[in-house]
Amino acid sequence: MYSYGLLLSQPIEQSCVRIAIERNMLVAEQFIKSLIRKYGKHNISTDGGT
């Protein structure tokens, strides 16, 4: 069988994954900033776990 799909080399594929992760982080950061603008900053507490 012949395959006509796009074949990506390893470095290009890793770059695409890295770009997708960075974009997701920016989207998450913008979402959190919008929540802060809408509701303000609030103190949170944790159990100290990492």
DSSP file (Angstrom, degrees, kcal/mol; ACC not computed):
  #  RESIDUE AA STRUCTURE BP1 BP2  ACC     N-H-->O    O-->H-N    N-H-->O    O-->H-N    TCO  KAPPA ALPHA  PHI   PSI    X-CA   Y-CA   Z-CA
    1    1 A M              0   0    0      0, 0.0     2,-0.4     0, 0.0     0, 0.0   0.000 360.0 360.0 360.0 147.0    0.0    0.0    0.0
    2    2 A Y        -     0   0    0      2,-0.0     2,-0.5     0, 0.0     0, 0.0  -0.797 360.0-150.6 -99.0 141.8    1.1    3.5   -0.7
    3    3 A S        +     0   0    0     -2,-0.4     0, 0.0     1,-0.1     0, 0.0  -0.956  16.8 178.0-114.6 124.6    0.9    6.2    2.0
    4    4 A Y        +     0   0    0     -2,-0.5    -1,-0.1     2,-0.1     3,-0.1   0.239  43.5 121.1-106.4  11.5    0.3    9.8    0.9
    5    5 A G  S    S-     0   0    0      1,-0.1     2,-0.5     0, 0.0    -2,-0.1  -0.242  75.7 -89.5 -71.5 163.4    0.2   11.2    4.5
    6    6 A L        -     0   0    0      1,-0.0     2,-0.6     2,-0.0    -1,-0.1  -0.623  39.8-155.9 -75.7 124.1    2.6   13.9    5.7
    7    7 A L        -     0   0    0     -2,-0.5     2,-0.4    -3,-0.1    -1,-0.0  -0.910   7.7-159.1-104.4 123.6    5.7   12.3    7.2
    8    8 A L        -     0   0    0     -2,-0.6     2,-0.1     2,-0.0    -2,-0.0  -0.829  14.7-126.5-104.4 138.4    7.5   14.5    9.8
    9    9 A S     >  -     0   0    0     -2,-0.4     4,-2.5     1,-0.1     5,-0.2  -0.399  33.9-103.9 -73.9 162.0   11.1   14.0   10.8
   10   10 A Q  H  > S+     0   0    0      1,-0.2     4,-2.5     2,-0.2     5,-0.2   0.898 118.5  48.4 -57.1 -47.9   11.8   13.7   14.5
   11   11 A P  H  > S+     0   0    0      0, 0.0     4,-2.0     0, 0.0    -1,-0.2   0.906 113.7  47.2 -63.2 -39.2   13.2   17.2   15.0
   12   12 A I  H  > S+     0   0    0      2,-0.2     4,-2.3     1,-0.2    -2,-0.2   0.915 112.4  50.0 -66.6 -42.2   10.2   18.8   13.2
   13   13 A E  H  X S+     0   0    0     -4,-2.5     4,-2.2     1,-0.2    -1,-0.2   0.907 110.6  49.3 -62.8 -42.7    7.7   16.7   15.1
   14   14 A Q  H  X S+     0   0    0     -4,-2.5     4,-2.4    -5,-0.2    -1,-0.2   0.877 109.9  52.2 -64.6 -37.3    9.4   17.7   18.4
   15   15 A S  H  X S+     0   0    0     -4,-2.0     4,-2.5     2,-0.2    -2,-0.2   0.903 108.6  50.3 -65.0 -41.0    9.3   21.3   17.4
   16   16 A C  H  X S+     0   0    0     -4,-2.3     4,-2.2     2,-0.2    -2,-0.2   0.906 111.5  48.0 -63.8 -41.5    5.5   21.1   16.6
   17   17 A V  H  X S+     0   0    0     -4,-2.2     4,-2.4     2,-0.2    -2,-0.2   0.922 111.5  50.5 -64.5 -43.3    4.9   19.5   20.0
   18   18 A R  H  X S+     0   0    0     -4,-2.4     4,-2.4     1,-0.2    -2,-0.2   0.907 110.7  49.0 -61.5 -42.9    6.9   22.1   21.8
   19   19 A I  H  X S+     0   0    0     -4,-2.5     4,-2.4     1,-0.2    -1,-0.2   0.904 110.9  50.7 -63.5 -41.7    5.0   24.9   20.0
   20   20 A A  H  X S+     0   0    0     -4,-2.2     4,-2.4     2,-0.2    -2,-0.2   0.902 111.1  48.1 -63.5 -41.7    1.7   23.3   20.9
   21   21 A I  H  X S+     0   0    0     -4,-2.4     4,-2.2     2,-0.2    -2,-0.2   0.923 112.2  48.7 -65.0 -44.3    2.7   23.0   24.6
   22   22 A E  H  X S+     0   0    0     -4,-2.4     4,-2.0     1,-0.2    -2,-0.2   0.891 111.4  50.3 -63.7 -39.0    3.9   26.7   24.6
   23   23 A R  H  X S+     0   0    0     -4,-2.4     4,-2.5     2,-0.2    -1,-0.2   0.920 109.5  50.8 -65.1 -43.3    0.6   27.8   23.0
   24   24 A N  H  X S+     0   0    0     -4,-2.4     4,-2.5     1,-0.2    -2,-0.2   0.892 109.2  51.6 -60.8 -38.9   -1.4   25.8   25.6
   25   25 A M  H  X S+     0   0    0     -4,-2.2     4,-2.4     2,-0.2    -1,-0.2   0.896 110.0  48.9 -65.5 -39.4    0.6   27.5   28.4
   26   26 A L  H  X S+     0   0    0     -4,-2.0     4,-2.5     2,-0.2    -2,-0.2   0.905 111.0  49.7 -66.2 -41.0   -0.2   30.9   26.9
   27   27 A V  H  X S+     0   0    0     -4,-2.5     4,-2.1     2,-0.2    -2,-0.2   0.921 112.3  47.9 -63.0 -43.5   -3.9   30.1   26.6
   28   28 A A  H  X S+     0   0    0     -4,-2.5     4,-2.5     2,-0.2    -2,-0.2   0.905 111.3  50.9 -63.4 -41.5   -3.9   28.9   30.2
   29   29 A E  H  X S+     0   0    0     -4,-2.4     4,-2.4     1,-0.2    -2,-0.2   0.910 110.4  48.7 -63.4 -42.5   -2.1   32.0   31.4
   30   30 A Q  H  X S+     0   0    0     -4,-2.5     4,-2.1     2,-0.2    -1,-0.2   0.882 110.7  51.8 -64.5 -38.2   -4.6   34.3   29.6
   31   31 A F  H  X S+     0   0    0     -4,-2.1     4,-1.9     2,-0.2    -2,-0.2   0.929 110.7  46.9 -63.4 -46.0   -7.5   32.4   31.1
   32   32 A I  H  X S+     0   0    0     -4,-2.5     4,-2.2     1,-0.2    -2,-0.2   0.905 111.2  52.0 -63.4 -41.6   -6.1   32.8   34.6
   33   33 A K  H  X S+     0   0    0     -4,-2.4     4,-2.4     1,-0.2    -1,-0.2   0.886 107.8  52.2 -62.1 -37.9   -5.4   36.5   34.0
   34   34 A S  H  X S+     0   0    0     -4,-2.1     4,-2.1     1,-0.2    -1,-0.2   0.880 108.5  50.8 -66.7 -35.9   -9.0   36.9   32.9
   35   35 A L  H  X S+     0   0    0     -4,-1.9     4,-3.2     2,-0.2     5,-0.4   0.904 110.0  49.9 -65.0 -40.4  -10.2   35.3   36.1
   36   36 A I  H  X S+     0   0    0     -4,-2.2     4,-2.3     1,-0.2    -2,-0.2   0.907 111.2  48.8 -65.1 -41.7   -8.1   37.6   38.2
   37   37 A R  H  < S+     0   0    0     -4,-2.4    -1,-0.2     1,-0.2    -2,-0.2   0.897 118.0  41.2 -63.1 -39.0   -9.4   40.6   36.3
   38   38 A K  H  < S+     0   0    0     -4,-2.1    -2,-0.2    -5,-0.2    -1,-0.2   0.908 133.8  16.9 -76.6 -42.8  -13.0   39.5   36.8
   39   39 A Y  H  < S-     0   0    0     -4,-3.2    -3,-0.2     1,-0.2    -2,-0.2   0.526 100.0-129.0-112.2  -9.0  -12.8   38.2   40.4
   40   40 A G     <  -     0   0    0     -4,-2.3     2,-0.3    -5,-0.4    -1,-0.2  -0.118  41.8 -49.3  82.1 174.6   -9.7   39.8   41.8
   41   41 A K        -     0   0    0     -4,-0.1     2,-0.4    -5,-0.0    -5,-0.0  -0.645  54.7-172.8 -87.0 141.8   -6.8   38.1   43.6
   42   42 A H        -     0   0    0     -2,-0.3     2,-0.2     0, 0.0    -2,-0.0  -0.987  25.9-113.1-133.5 143.5   -7.6   35.8   46.5
   43   43 A N        -     0   0    0     -2,-0.4     2,-0.3     1,-0.0     0, 0.0  -0.493  33.5-168.2 -71.6 142.2   -5.3   34.0   49.0
   44   44 A I        -     0   0    0     -2,-0.2     2,-0.4     2,-0.0    -1,-0.0  -0.936   6.7-152.2-127.5 155.4   -5.1   30.3   48.8
   45   45 A S        -     0   0    0     -2,-0.3     2,-0.3     2,-0.0    -2,-0.0  -0.950   9.4-169.2-126.9 150.6   -3.6   27.7   51.1
   46   46 A T        -     0   0    0     -2,-0.4    -2,-0.0     3,-0.0     0, 0.0  -0.777  37.9-108.9-128.0 173.4   -2.1   24.3   50.4
   47   47 A D        -     0   0    0     -2,-0.3     3,-0.1     1,-0.0    -2,-0.0   0.371  60.6-105.8 -85.2   5.8   -1.0   21.4   52.5
   48   48 A G  S    S+     0   0    0      1,-0.3    -1,-0.0     2,-0.0    -3,-0.0   0.449  74.1 142.4  85.9   0.5    2.6   22.2   51.6
   49   49 A G              0   0    0      1,-0.1    -1,-0.3     0, 0.0    -2,-0.0  -0.253 360.0 360.0 -70.5 162.5    2.9   19.3   49.2
   50   50 A T              0   0    0     -3,-0.1    -1,-0.1     0, 0.0    -2,-0.0   0.407 360.0 360.0-106.8 360.0    4.9   19.6   46.0
